[in-house]
Amino acid sequence: MIEARHLRVLRAVAGTGSFSAAARELGCTQPAVSQQMKALEQSAGTPLLIRAGREMRLTQAGTALVRHAAGILAGLTAAEEEVAAIAGLRAGRVRLVSFPSGSSTLVPTALAAMRAAHPGTRISLVEAEPPRSVEMLRDGDCDVALAFRYAGTEGQSGGGAAGGAGSGGSAAGGGSAPAAEWDDLVVRPLLTDRLVGLLPEGHRLAGAERLGMEELADEPWIAGCPRCRRHLVEVCEGVGFTPRIDFATDDYPAVAGLVGAGLGVAVLPELALESVRAKGVSTLAVEPAVEREIVALTLPDLARVPAVAATLVELERAAAR
């Protein structure tokens, strides 16, 4: 196998005409130069240098190898510099996928901090709800996935558990979500997000301090994303009724708008409400307490990439704020 260090010595010998002059240029000994040239000729399988008087001249094979060595060494130097830039966070990229309420709250703060601290690192963002976002991570379509899971009732389907992360809350049905679903991933818990009830301002229960889910058994419901919709049904069935879902939308402002128009009731995560102007809507705590855990996910090998590690840190800081 031809090694880069041998090519550097060959170029020095070709340029200076002797082993001793090449040794002086490279800052090593003449025997070291001679030894490396023997190793290179063994790898090439043919002589590369011949002695002509007091000078060393290239053979035809040596001339060809020197001609290619320039490009090889230049490419290797460029690669070394690029890798060093990535390792030092002067370059690199991170592909982030997030669910919508995370995109509008946690992500902007984290990405602004990344751009300020590491302007050479490029970060892209696309939106997807779990479990699709987790599939994208495993398929190599992103480097970090912002995801969530509901405590207690979820986990039997759709990827509801996070290995290595505590649930931080409870929900109807008790217990904890199985830990197997994300066992192969690095899980960084960010925050626990409580769900709150949304009622039209003129609703008979709008002035209550707390709201039992069973009190809304006869109401029309407005549900969110498929995963949230499934969890809503589980929670309601846990207290004795199946909700009548009249409207379903992944758009949180649309959910609030429909509630404000008096078309039904809903529950939304507090994180989602931070970016929604809920006109004509009353919000109140619901019982049983329903919480979801927000996490950042990545693959074990990606967690060692400096830009990915820095992004995870900034997401944690954004969640803490």
Secondary structure by P-SEA (a helix, b strand, c coil): cccaaaaaaaaaaaaaccaaaaaaaacccaaaaaaaaaaaaaaaccccccccccbbbbcaaaaaaaaaaaaaaaaaaaaaaaaaaaaacccbbbbbbbcccccccccaaaaaaaaaacccbbbbbbbbccaaaaaaaaacccccccccccccccccccccccccccccccccccccccccccccccccccbbbbbbbbccccccccccccccccccccbbbbbccaaaaaaaaaaaaaaccccccccccccaaaaaaaaaacccccccccccccccccccbbbbbbccbbbbbbbbbbcccccccaaaaaaaaaaaaaaac
